[in-house]
Amino acid sequence: MTKNEIRNIYKQKRLAISASEKNRLEDLVLISFQKLHIEIPPRIMTYAPYEKYNEYDPQLITDYCYFKNPAQWLYYPVMSIADNSMECVRVDDDTLFERNEIGIGEPVNGILSSPKEIDLIILPLLAFDTIGHRIGYGKGYYDKFLKECRPGVIKIGFSFFEAEEKIDDVTALDVPLDYCITPNNIYTF
């Protein structure tokens, strides 16, 4: 199937998940993540969930990472809708968030940072395949951003659903994941 076909299917699948089921699935994903054998690095980029699409909320993951590594710094994306680009901003307990023009929470007073600082990036996704290609919302924000990151940055996704066998229209611009965690599996690519 193509990205657009898969994107449409998974938007509907996610919207069909009730609030209580979403909480249960997020707990199961956390349990799966705790079984992943990686060192929790200090500089982690995460995101605020796109509530319009019932997106996976990585808050439990970042809380766990902080428990494992209290020296952690969190970074969030700030998108430029005009040119489909993205920057990263380091946040702290005093950082304020506001919804951008498409409804995603972004920091408004964090510290603008270089993508090269990031050790691990939690990537939003709608779906992924068995070799690590992810499908986002189709604007390429993260794929462009990942090309600016240092080699070796850990790219991890979290999904309520298992992998698709194959995404037919992957291009050279698509940056694959290193891991994807689901309620029942850890995928390593």
C-alpha positions in Angstrom: 0.0 0.0 0.0 1.0 3.6 -0.5 1.7 6.1 2.3 -1.6 7.9 1.6 -3.6 4.7 1.7 -1.9 3.6 5.0 -2.2 7.2 6.4 -5.9 7.2 5.8 -6.4 3.8 7.4 -4.4 4.5 10.5 -6.0 7.9 11.1 -9.3 6.2 11.3 -8.0 3.3 13.4 -6.5 5.7 15.9 -9.7 7.8 16.1 -11.6 4.6 16.9 -9.6 4.1 20.1 -11.5 5.2 23.3 -9.8 7.3 26.0 -9.7 4.3 28.4 -8.3 2.0 25.7 -5.7 4.6 24.7 -4.6 4.8 28.4 -4.3 1.0 28.6 -2.3 0.8 25.3 0.1 3.6 26.4 0.7 1.7 29.6 1.5 -1.5 27.6 3.8 0.5 25.3 5.7 1.8 28.4 6.1 -1.8 29.7 7.5 -2.8 26.2 9.9 0.2 26.2 11.2 -0.8 29.6 12.4 -4.1 28.1 14.4 -2.3 25.4 18.1 -2.6 26.3 19.5 0.8 25.6 21.2 3.3 27.8 18.9 6.3 28.4 20.8 9.3 27.1 20.7 12.8 28.5 19.3 14.8 25.6 15.9 13.5 24.3 13.7 15.2 21.8 10.0 14.4 22.2 6.8 16.0 21.1 3.4 17.1 22.3 0.7 14.8 20.9 -1.5 15.8 18.0 -4.8 15.4 19.9 -6.9 15.9 16.8 -5.7 12.4 15.6 -5.6 10.7 19.0 -1.9 10.5 18.8 0.3 8.4 21.1 1.4 10.6 24.1 5.1 10.0 24.9 4.8 11.6 28.4 5.0 8.2 30.2 8.2 7.4 28.2 9.9 10.7 29.0 8.9 10.4 32.7 10.5 6.9 32.7 13.6 8.2 30.9 13.9 11.0 33.6 13.7 8.3 36.3 16.5 6.3 34.6 18.6 9.4 33.9 17.8 12.5 36.0 20.5 14.5 34.1 18.1 14.5 31.1 17.3 17.6 29.0 14.1 17.5 27.0 13.7 19.2 23.6 10.5 19.8 21.7 9.9 20.7 18.0 8.8 24.1 16.8 7.4 23.9 13.3 7.4 26.5 10.6 4.2 25.8 8.6 5.3 28.2 5.9 8.2 26.1 4.7 7.6 22.7 6.3 10.7 23.0 8.5 11.3 22.4 12.2 13.7 23.6 14.9 14.2 22.1 18.3 13.9 23.9 21.6 15.2 22.8 25.0 12.6 23.1 27.7 12.4 23.1 31.5 9.8 23.3 34.2 9.1 27.0 33.5 8.6 26.6 29.7 5.2 27.7 28.5 3.5 25.9 25.6 0.9 27.2 23.1 -0.9 25.5 20.3 0.4 26.3 16.9 -1.8 27.0 13.9 -2.6 23.3 13.3 -3.3 22.6 17.0 0.0 21.0 18.3 1.5 22.3 21.5 4.9 24.0 21.1 7.2 25.7 23.6 7.2 29.5 23.3 10.0 30.4 25.7 12.6 27.5 25.6 16.2 27.6 24.4 16.7 27.2 20.6 19.1 24.4 20.2 21.0 22.6 17.5 19.7 19.2 16.1 23.3 18.0 16.6 22.8 18.1 20.4 20.1 15.4 20.4 20.9 11.9 21.5 17.5 10.3 21.1 14.4 11.4 19.2 10.9 10.2 19.9 9.2 10.4 16.5 5.5 10.8 16.0 4.0 8.4 13.5 0.7 7.0 12.1 2.2 3.7 11.0 5.5 2.0 10.2 6.7 -1.1 8.3 8.8 -4.1 9.1 12.0 -2.5 7.9 11.6 0.8 9.9 10.0 3.2 7.5 7.5 5.4 9.2 4.5 7.3 8.0 3.8 10.7 9.5 1.3 13.3 8.4 2.9 13.8 5.0 4.7 17.2 5.3 8.3 15.8 5.9 9.1 17.9 8.9 10.9 15.1 10.7 12.6 13.6 7.7 14.2 17.0 7.0 15.1 17.6 10.6 16.7 14.1 11.0 19.1 14.9 8.1 20.5 17.7 10.3 21.0 15.5 13.3 24.4 13.9 14.1 25.1 10.3 12.9 24.1 7.8 15.6 21.1 9.7 17.0 18.6 7.1 18.2 15.3 7.3 16.3 12.4 5.6 18.1 8.7 5.5 17.4 5.8 4.3 19.4 2.6 2.8 17.9 -0.6 1.4 19.2 -0.5 -1.0 16.2 1.9 -3.6 14.7 4.0 -3.0 11.6 2.7 -3.0 8.1 4.5 -5.5 5.9 5.7 -2.8 3.4 5.2 0.8 2.4 5.3 0.9 -1.4 6.3 4.5 -2.1 9.3 5.0 0.3 11.9 7.5 -1.2 15.5 8.4 -0.4 14.1 11.4 1.6 12.5 9.0 4.2 14.7 8.4 7.2 14.0 5.0 8.9 13.6 4.4 12.6 16.1 2.4 14.7 13.3 1.1 17.0 9.5 1.1 17.1 7.7 0.0 20.3 4.1 -1.3 20.3 2.0 -2.8 23.2 3.2 -6.3 22.3 6.6 -5.9 20.5 9.9 -4.2 20.2 11.0 -3.8 16.6 14.7 -3.3 15.9 15.7 -2.1 12.5 
